[in-house]
């Protein structure tokens, strides 16, 4: 993946986007620091579909009530004052 300075990416945006669509993404740098990555939307979708979210994993977990540890009840403000 090539690196390109932000000012150059702005000047050549159409070309940089075309390269990303063709599978050649770019790392955008600003003041010598890597700040962003430009990839195709297709590549973005592929990457984001690979990893399930934590919420999805929890909702799909075959847990029973007995699988979860019991928790102490929450303390209230009145109990803290005593």
C-alpha positions as CSV (number, residue, x, y, z in Angstrom):
1,X,0.0,0.0,0.0
2,X,1.5,3.3,-1.0
3,X,1.8,6.3,1.2
4,X,0.7,9.7,0.0
5,X,0.7,13.1,1.7
6,X,-2.7,14.7,2.3
7,X,-1.9,17.7,0.1
8,X,-1.0,15.3,-2.8
9,X,-4.1,13.1,-2.2
10,X,-6.3,16.2,-2.4
11,X,-4.7,17.2,-5.7
12,X,-5.0,13.7,-7.1
13,X,-8.2,12.5,-5.3
14,X,-9.8,11.0,-8.4
15,X,-6.7,9.0,-9.2
16,X,-6.2,7.9,-5.6
17,X,-9.8,6.7,-5.4
18,X,-9.5,4.9,-8.7
19,X,-6.4,3.1,-7.4
20,X,-8.3,2.1,-4.2
21,X,-11.2,0.7,-6.3
22,X,-8.7,-1.3,-8.3
23,X,-7.3,-2.8,-5.1
24,X,-4.4,-0.4,-4.5
25,X,-5.3,1.5,-1.3
26,X,-3.3,4.3,0.1
27,X,-2.1,5.5,3.5
28,X,-2.7,9.2,3.9
29,X,0.0,11.0,5.8
30,X,-0.1,14.5,7.4
31,X,3.1,16.1,8.7
32,X,4.9,12.7,8.3
33,X,2.3,10.9,10.5
34,X,0.1,8.1,9.1
35,X,-3.4,9.5,9.7
36,X,-5.8,7.6,7.4
37,X,-6.2,4.7,5.0
38,X,-8.2,4.9,1.7
39,X,-9.6,1.5,0.6
40,X,-12.4,0.6,-1.7
41,X,-15.9,0.2,-0.3
42,X,-15.8,-3.4,-1.3
43,X,-12.7,-4.0,0.7
44,X,-14.2,-2.1,3.6
45,X,-17.3,-4.3,3.6
46,X,-15.2,-7.4,3.4
47,X,-13.1,-6.3,6.4
48,X,-16.1,-5.3,8.5
49,X,-18.0,-8.5,7.9
50,X,-15.1,-10.7,9.0
51,X,-15.4,-9.7,12.7
52,X,-18.7,-10.0,14.5
53,X,-19.5,-7.4,17.0
54,X,-19.4,-8.2,20.7
55,X,-23.1,-7.6,21.0
56,X,-23.8,-10.1,18.2
57,X,-21.5,-12.7,19.9
58,X,-23.4,-12.3,23.2
59,X,-26.8,-12.6,21.5
60,X,-25.7,-15.8,19.7
61,X,-24.1,-17.4,22.7
62,X,-25.9,-20.6,23.9
63,X,-26.0,-19.5,27.5
64,X,-28.5,-20.7,30.1
65,X,-29.3,-18.8,33.3
66,X,-27.2,-21.3,35.3
67,X,-24.2,-20.5,33.1
68,X,-24.0,-16.9,34.5
69,X,-22.5,-16.2,37.9
70,X,-24.8,-14.8,40.6
71,X,-24.2,-11.1,41.4
72,X,-24.6,-9.2,44.6
73,X,-27.5,-6.8,44.6
74,X,-26.6,-3.2,43.9
75,X,-26.1,-0.9,46.9
76,X,-28.4,2.0,47.1
77,X,-27.5,5.5,48.3
78,X,-29.5,4.9,51.5
79,X,-27.3,1.9,52.4
80,X,-24.2,4.0,51.9
81,X,-25.3,6.6,54.4
82,X,-25.8,4.0,57.2
